[in-house]
Amino acid sequence: MSVNVGIVGTGIYLPDNYMTAKEISEATNGVWSEEAVISKLGVKKKIIPGQNDGTQEMGVKAALDCLKNTGVKPEEIDVVLCIGEEWKEYPLTTSALYIIGQIGAVNAWGIDVQNRCCTTIGAMKIARDMLVADDKIHTVMVVGGYRNGDFVDYTDKNMSMMYNLGAGGGAILLKKNYGRNLLLGSHIIADGSLARAAGVELGGINNPITKDNYEEAFKSLRLMDPVGMKNRLNEVSMPNWYKCIDVAFEEAGLSKSQLDYLAILHIKRSGHMEMLNTLNLREDQSVYLEDYGHIGQIDQILSLHLALQQGKVKDSSVVAMIAAGIGYVWAANVIKWGV
């Protein structure tokens, strides 16, 4: 008998604090004007963490919101796949296990997975494959928090592509043979030649934090090969993205012409519009996250969450989640909402 995997629901946690386009402009020392931050980078304001908004804690709050929204009991969860970032309260602690403990998922085991901004789509594929392959697994929660914006140096002109980084948590719950909101296809492409083109330069084994560099270290998210990264991305990025979409639709057995809603991560405004135009979508068939910023891999969950609230996704809607992450990796999936 064939097995289907459906999405039961989502949960979101968003801190109350914001950084406005004007404040981003001021942080760049005026190199980027407020108008350019809004019109080009596509950020009117972005969410930033408060005092108690650690990566793991935001994951816990999103998980609890997901349980509340779906009516699923924590004891029903078999596996927690944590998509939370490596920048968290305590290094070398396992975020999935912390979330399990905090929400009372006493029957679950968990593991952290990480693929930068593609982690949600990758984890959803892993969850689907596990649910199909393992008779003992019936319910999987994909959940985590994100606040990599802490590392951004707004005076680094090369980093303008990451001035939009925000903070928040998201959760999405998947069930075996749920019979609705089916995850039908996924595809991921990686380019390992860009594995170290971007990252936090100070604080690891190669360049440890010292008494002389500690202030710099906490603002050292950088493009370590800006020219090489730009040239390579210009060559492969959009073709890889469209291939992921094409293959995901092929696996789903659907045509791209059936696409009703695009859950896309926050990117610059022109890129967002180009993607919609290429896929023959109207602006109202997506949510542009200009009032949230780019919350890494939480963006796809947030976009779907908002689309459901706004009535942009309803029974029979075909949804595609797409993402790209430094490393470099591209991903897409296809979901048929409703029955």
RONUFI-945410 format. One record per residue (C-alpha): residue in three letters; x, y, z. Coordinates in Angstrom, 3 decimals, always signed. Example, Ala and Ser with C-alpha at 12.3 -4.5 7.8 and 13.67 -1.06 7.14 Angstrom:
<recs>
{ALA,{+12.300,-4.500,+7.800}} {SER,{+13.670,-1.060,+7.140}} 
</recs>
This chain:
<recs>
{MET,{+0.000,+0.000,+0.000}} {SER,{+1.373,+3.416,-0.952}} {VAL,{+2.224,+5.852,+1.839}} {ASN,{+1.434,+9.554,+1.733}} {VAL,{+2.933,+12.288,+3.912}} {GLY,{+0.914,+15.364,+4.782}} {ILE,{+1.480,+18.634,+6.597}} {VAL,{-0.693,+18.911,+9.690}} {GLY,{+0.146,+22.557,+10.345}} {THR,{+2.678,+25.200,+11.244}} {GLY,{+3.838,+27.254,+14.201}} {ILE,{+5.663,+30.566,+14.322}} {TYR,{+7.437,+32.626,+16.948}} {LEU,{+8.461,+36.196,+16.118}} {PRO,{+10.197,+38.536,+18.581}} {ASP,{+8.626,+41.930,+19.209}} {ASN,{+11.696,+43.972,+18.219}} {TYR,{+12.329,+45.540,+14.823}} {MET,{+15.154,+47.251,+12.965}} {THR,{+13.799,+49.716,+10.403}} {ALA,{+15.136,+50.550,+6.960}} {LYS,{+16.237,+53.903,+8.370}} {GLU,{+18.216,+52.158,+11.119}} {ILE,{+19.817,+49.795,+8.599}} {SER,{+20.797,+52.808,+6.500}} {GLU,{+22.328,+54.510,+9.530}} {ALA,{+24.246,+51.321,+10.412}} {THR,{+25.859,+51.409,+6.950}} {ASN,{+26.983,+54.981,+7.718}} {GLY,{+24.709,+56.198,+4.960}} {VAL,{+26.314,+54.110,+2.216}} {TRP,{+22.851,+52.644,+1.695}} {SER,{+20.054,+55.208,+1.847}} {GLU,{+16.780,+54.398,+3.570}} {GLU,{+15.021,+54.498,+0.190}} {ALA,{+17.542,+52.064,-1.337}} {VAL,{+17.189,+49.656,+1.596}} {ILE,{+13.439,+49.595,+0.946}} {SER,{+13.382,+49.623,-2.858}} {LYS,{+16.444,+47.513,-3.663}} {LEU,{+17.090,+45.302,-0.632}} {GLY,{+13.353,+45.032,-0.042}} {VAL,{+13.333,+45.689,+3.698}} {LYS,{+10.911,+48.122,+5.301}} {LYS,{+11.739,+46.635,+8.690}} {LYS,{+13.133,+43.349,+9.942}} {ILE,{+12.612,+41.382,+13.120}} {ILE,{+15.539,+41.276,+15.548}} {PRO,{+15.875,+39.233,+18.742}} {GLY,{+15.087,+40.439,+22.223}} {GLN,{+17.018,+39.612,+25.377}} {ASN,{+15.556,+36.130,+25.843}} {ASP,{+15.250,+35.176,+22.176}} {GLY,{+17.908,+32.496,+21.933}} {THR,{+17.901,+30.211,+18.922}} {GLN,{+16.792,+27.173,+20.911}} {GLU,{+14.169,+29.090,+22.905}} {MET,{+12.623,+30.485,+19.738}} {GLY,{+12.414,+26.927,+18.420}} {VAL,{+10.612,+25.842,+21.591}} {LYS,{+8.101,+28.679,+21.266}} {ALA,{+7.453,+27.864,+17.603}} {ALA,{+6.999,+24.178,+18.477}} {LEU,{+4.463,+25.020,+21.184}} {ASP,{+2.601,+27.277,+18.747}} {CYS,{+2.518,+24.434,+16.214}} {LEU,{+1.102,+22.018,+18.786}} {LYS,{-1.530,+24.564,+19.761}} {ASN,{-2.482,+25.230,+16.122}} {THR,{-2.705,+21.553,+15.167}} {GLY,{-4.110,+20.004,+18.342}} {VAL,{-1.385,+17.361,+18.220}} {LYS,{-0.119,+16.183,+21.610}} {PRO,{+3.650,+16.277,+22.166}} {GLU,{+3.579,+12.572,+23.092}} {GLU,{+2.514,+11.781,+19.528}} {ILE,{+5.768,+13.082,+18.017}} {ASP,{+8.202,+10.338,+17.019}} {VAL,{+11.072,+12.451,+15.679}} {VAL,{+12.175,+16.080,+15.977}} {LEU,{+14.390,+17.339,+13.158}} {CYS,{+15.824,+20.622,+14.381}} {ILE,{+16.573,+23.215,+11.711}} {GLY,{+17.863,+25.753,+14.249}} {GLU,{+21.128,+27.494,+13.512}} {GLU,{+24.550,+26.691,+14.966}} {TRP,{+24.583,+30.146,+16.599}} {LYS,{+22.685,+29.230,+19.755}} {GLU,{+22.675,+29.519,+23.534}} {TYR,{+25.376,+26.916,+24.220}} {PRO,{+27.743,+25.423,+21.610}} {LEU,{+27.765,+21.617,+21.317}} {THR,{+24.313,+21.238,+22.849}} {THR,{+21.746,+19.465,+20.661}} {SER,{+18.868,+21.807,+19.934}} {ALA,{+16.463,+19.009,+18.935}} {LEU,{+16.887,+17.364,+22.328}} {TYR,{+16.408,+20.654,+24.167}} {ILE,{+13.150,+21.242,+22.286}} {ILE,{+12.016,+17.672,+22.998}} {GLY,{+12.578,+18.244,+26.699}} {GLN,{+10.879,+21.617,+26.815}} {ILE,{+7.713,+20.629,+24.941}} {GLY,{+7.283,+17.222,+26.586}} {ALA,{+7.819,+15.086,+23.485}} {VAL,{+8.755,+12.146,+25.711}} {ASN,{+8.414,+9.495,+22.982}} {ALA,{+10.547,+11.301,+20.395}} {TRP,{+14.164,+11.092,+19.427}} {GLY,{+15.786,+14.023,+17.679}} {ILE,{+18.711,+15.247,+15.651}} {ASP,{+19.997,+18.601,+14.432}} {VAL,{+20.255,+19.093,+10.666}} {GLN,{+21.860,+22.072,+9.005}} {ASN,{+22.039,+23.404,+5.471}} {ARG,{+21.815,+27.149,+6.078}} {CYS,{+18.763,+28.726,+4.461}} {CYS,{+17.840,+25.474,+2.670}} {THR,{+17.496,+23.532,+5.908}} {THR,{+13.691,+23.537,+6.102}} {ILE,{+13.206,+22.111,+2.629}} {GLY,{+15.998,+19.586,+3.179}} {ALA,{+14.571,+18.541,+6.550}} {MET,{+11.089,+18.168,+5.076}} {LYS,{+12.523,+15.827,+2.441}} {ILE,{+14.323,+13.843,+5.159}} {ALA,{+11.097,+13.716,+7.192}} {ARG,{+9.073,+12.488,+4.220}} {ASP,{+11.628,+9.830,+3.353}} {MET,{+11.735,+8.646,+6.980}} {LEU,{+7.963,+8.506,+7.246}} {VAL,{+7.720,+6.476,+4.043}} {ALA,{+10.574,+4.095,+4.890}} {ASP,{+10.182,+3.434,+8.630}} {ASP,{+7.077,+1.717,+9.975}} {LYS,{+7.849,+2.973,+13.497}} {ILE,{+7.739,+6.666,+12.547}} {HIS,{+4.334,+8.314,+12.166}} {THR,{+4.795,+11.976,+13.158}} {VAL,{+7.795,+14.249,+12.591}} {MET,{+8.243,+17.857,+13.678}} {VAL,{+10.640,+20.081,+11.741}} {VAL,{+11.465,+23.039,+13.988}} {GLY,{+14.090,+25.606,+14.898}} {GLY,{+15.162,+29.172,+15.543}} {TYR,{+17.377,+31.650,+13.703}} {ARG,{+19.285,+34.833,+14.576}} {ASN,{+22.395,+34.907,+12.366}} {GLY,{+21.837,+38.627,+11.865}} {ASP,{+23.814,+39.097,+15.090}} {PHE,{+26.990,+38.566,+13.064}} {VAL,{+26.349,+41.176,+10.357}} {ASP,{+28.778,+44.100,+10.040}} {TYR,{+26.751,+46.787,+8.268}} {THR,{+29.908,+48.712,+7.382}} {ASP,{+31.091,+45.775,+5.228}} {LYS,{+29.907,+46.706,+1.732}} {ASN,{+30.285,+43.126,+0.517}} {MET,{+27.663,+42.029,+3.031}} {SER,{+24.713,+43.998,+1.646}} {MET,{+23.086,+40.711,+0.581}} {MET,{+22.805,+39.853,+4.298}} {TYR,{+21.688,+43.213,+5.700}} {ASN,{+18.184,+41.698,+5.697}} {LEU,{+18.974,+38.924,+8.218}} {GLY,{+16.397,+38.780,+10.995}} {ALA,{+15.285,+36.496,+13.821}} {GLY,{+12.483,+34.101,+14.652}} {GLY,{+11.381,+30.497,+15.005}} {GLY,{+9.265,+28.149,+12.934}} {ALA,{+7.809,+24.659,+13.104}} {ILE,{+6.018,+22.399,+10.647}} {LEU,{+4.447,+19.056,+11.535}} {LEU,{+4.259,+16.110,+9.113}} {LYS,{+2.240,+12.893,+9.500}} {LYS,{+2.219,+9.553,+7.704}} {ASN,{-0.982,+8.848,+5.743}} {TYR,{-2.482,+12.157,+6.808}} {GLY,{-4.374,+12.204,+3.518}} {ARG,{-4.226,+15.943,+2.916}} {ASN,{-1.709,+18.783,+2.422}} {LEU,{+0.572,+16.260,+0.752}} {LEU,{+4.309,+16.777,+0.283}} {LEU,{+4.690,+15.291,-3.197}} {GLY,{+8.150,+16.171,-4.467}} {SER,{+11.497,+17.685,-3.516}} {HIS,{+14.830,+18.358,-5.178}} {ILE,{+18.119,+19.768,-3.867}} {ILE,{+21.311,+20.778,-5.701}} {ALA,{+24.636,+21.524,-3.983}} {ASP,{+27.811,+23.187,-5.247}} {GLY,{+30.650,+22.337,-2.878}} {SER,{+33.079,+24.657,-4.667}} {LEU,{+31.397,+27.467,-2.702}} {ALA,{+31.499,+25.716,+0.685}} {ARG,{+33.747,+28.372,+2.235}} {ALA,{+32.893,+31.345,+0.078}} {ALA,{+30.885,+32.777,+2.990}} {GLY,{+30.693,+32.160,+6.712}} {VAL,{+31.740,+33.415,+10.136}} {GLU,{+35.468,+33.966,+9.687}} {LEU,{+36.537,+34.223,+13.336}} {GLY,{+35.687,+31.867,+16.183}} {GLY,{+36.357,+28.421,+14.765}} {ILE,{+39.385,+26.160,+14.917}} {ASN,{+41.252,+27.945,+12.120}} {ASN,{+40.801,+31.453,+13.535}} {PRO,{+39.904,+31.159,+17.226}} {ILE,{+38.604,+34.044,+19.305}} {THR,{+41.366,+35.798,+21.237}} {LYS,{+41.522,+38.749,+23.611}} {ASP,{+42.597,+40.871,+20.658}} {ASN,{+39.882,+39.941,+18.146}} {TYR,{+36.800,+39.072,+20.194}} {GLU,{+34.886,+42.246,+19.292}} {GLU,{+35.593,+41.730,+15.601}} {ALA,{+34.743,+38.021,+15.852}} {PHE,{+31.132,+38.678,+16.750}} {LYS,{+30.677,+40.730,+13.568}} {SER,{+32.647,+38.466,+11.234}} {LEU,{+29.975,+36.903,+9.022}} {ARG,{+31.650,+37.630,+5.711}} {LEU,{+31.995,+36.798,+2.065}} {MET,{+35.432,+35.236,+2.244}} {ASP,{+35.641,+35.032,-1.550}} {PRO,{+33.303,+37.795,-2.781}} {VAL,{+34.542,+37.885,-6.371}} {GLY,{+34.650,+34.112,-6.837}} {MET,{+31.280,+33.680,-5.177}} {LYS,{+29.618,+36.364,-7.294}} {ASN,{+31.058,+35.010,-10.538}} {ARG,{+30.056,+31.425,-9.760}} {LEU,{+26.547,+32.378,-8.624}} {ASN,{+25.995,+34.460,-11.760}} {GLU,{+26.802,+31.331,-13.744}} {VAL,{+24.847,+28.649,-11.897}} {SER,{+22.374,+30.084,-9.387}} {MET,{+19.220,+30.682,-11.406}} {PRO,{+19.625,+27.561,-13.600}} {ASN,{+20.057,+25.425,-10.481}} {TRP,{+17.037,+26.991,-8.826}} {TYR,{+14.805,+26.399,-11.833}} {LYS,{+16.080,+22.848,-12.188}} {CYS,{+15.109,+22.169,-8.554}} {ILE,{+11.619,+23.477,-9.277}} {ASP,{+11.317,+21.446,-12.495}} {VAL,{+12.442,+18.182,-10.903}} {ALA,{+10.246,+18.687,-7.811}} {PHE,{+7.200,+19.160,-10.055}} {GLU,{+8.137,+16.113,-12.133}} {GLU,{+8.381,+14.008,-8.961}} {ALA,{+5.050,+15.388,-7.789}} {GLY,{+3.404,+14.446,-11.085}} {LEU,{+2.163,+18.004,-11.565}} {SER,{+2.747,+20.750,-14.109}} {LYS,{+4.380,+24.051,-13.163}} {SER,{+1.372,+25.738,-14.734}} {GLN,{-0.656,+24.430,-11.781}} {LEU,{+1.422,+26.407,-9.263}} {ASP,{-0.812,+28.635,-7.122}} {TYR,{+1.523,+29.893,-4.400}} {LEU,{+5.296,+30.367,-4.077}} {ALA,{+6.756,+30.243,-0.545}} {ILE,{+10.059,+31.928,-1.315}} {LEU,{+12.711,+33.144,+1.075}} {HIS,{+13.304,+36.886,+1.324}} {ILE,{+15.626,+38.104,-1.425}} {LYS,{+16.142,+41.490,-3.036}} {ARG,{+13.003,+42.930,-4.573}} {SER,{+14.115,+42.611,-8.206}} {GLY,{+15.016,+38.938,-7.730}} {HIS,{+11.648,+38.225,-6.141}} {MET,{+9.805,+39.839,-9.037}} {GLU,{+11.956,+38.028,-11.608}} {MET,{+11.104,+34.691,-10.014}} {LEU,{+7.374,+35.441,-10.017}} {ASN,{+7.457,+36.623,-13.631}} {THR,{+9.389,+33.560,-14.791}} {LEU,{+6.876,+31.268,-13.094}} {ASN,{+3.921,+33.292,-14.483}} {LEU,{+2.714,+34.221,-11.010}} {ARG,{+1.025,+37.392,-9.800}} {GLU,{+2.373,+39.306,-6.803}} {ASP,{-0.563,+38.119,-4.695}} {GLN,{+0.524,+34.505,-5.271}} {SER,{+3.378,+34.962,-2.831}} {VAL,{+4.176,+36.973,+0.296}} {TYR,{+7.103,+39.359,+0.057}} {LEU,{+8.632,+39.386,+3.522}} {GLU,{+9.573,+43.084,+3.496}} {ASP,{+8.161,+43.595,+7.008}} {TYR,{+10.028,+40.606,+8.461}} {GLY,{+13.407,+40.410,+6.748}} {HIS,{+15.171,+37.170,+5.926}} {ILE,{+14.828,+34.771,+8.854}} {GLY,{+16.977,+32.155,+7.141}} {GLN,{+15.327,+28.761,+6.803}} {ILE,{+12.293,+29.950,+8.764}} {ASP,{+11.157,+31.992,+5.742}} {GLN,{+9.363,+29.122,+3.976}} {ILE,{+7.398,+28.163,+7.092}} {LEU,{+6.546,+31.814,+7.752}} {SER,{+5.459,+32.340,+4.143}} {LEU,{+3.123,+29.323,+4.227}} {HIS,{+1.846,+30.343,+7.674}} {LEU,{+0.996,+33.855,+6.434}} {ALA,{-0.506,+32.555,+3.189}} {LEU,{-2.903,+30.325,+5.115}} {GLN,{-3.890,+33.227,+7.368}} {GLN,{-4.449,+35.504,+4.351}} {GLY,{-6.389,+32.947,+2.322}} {LYS,{-3.745,+32.740,-0.395}} {VAL,{-3.466,+28.971,+0.154}} {LYS,{-6.680,+26.971,+0.365}} {ASP,{-8.011,+23.522,-0.562}} {SER,{-6.581,+22.369,-3.935}} {SER,{-3.796,+24.990,-3.962}} {VAL,{-0.460,+23.815,-5.340}} {VAL,{+2.382,+25.272,-3.278}} {ALA,{+6.103,+25.325,-3.966}} {MET,{+8.686,+26.180,-1.317}} {ILE,{+12.021,+27.368,-2.690}} {ALA,{+15.273,+28.336,-1.002}} {ALA,{+18.969,+28.925,-1.566}} {GLY,{+21.684,+28.852,+1.085}} {ILE,{+25.337,+29.725,+1.337}} {GLY,{+27.518,+26.703,+0.858}} {TYR,{+26.022,+26.737,-1.832}} {VAL,{+22.733,+24.887,-2.108}} {TRP,{+19.380,+25.307,-3.865}} {ALA,{+16.122,+23.528,-3.063}} {ALA,{+12.450,+23.286,-3.975}} {ASN,{+9.473,+21.199,-2.983}} {VAL,{+5.866,+20.816,-4.107}} {ILE,{+2.839,+20.505,-1.826}} {LYS,{-0.796,+19.880,-2.806}} {TRP,{-2.873,+21.617,-0.149}} {GLY,{-6.188,+20.167,+0.923}} {VAL,{-7.448,+16.727,-0.104}} 
</recs>
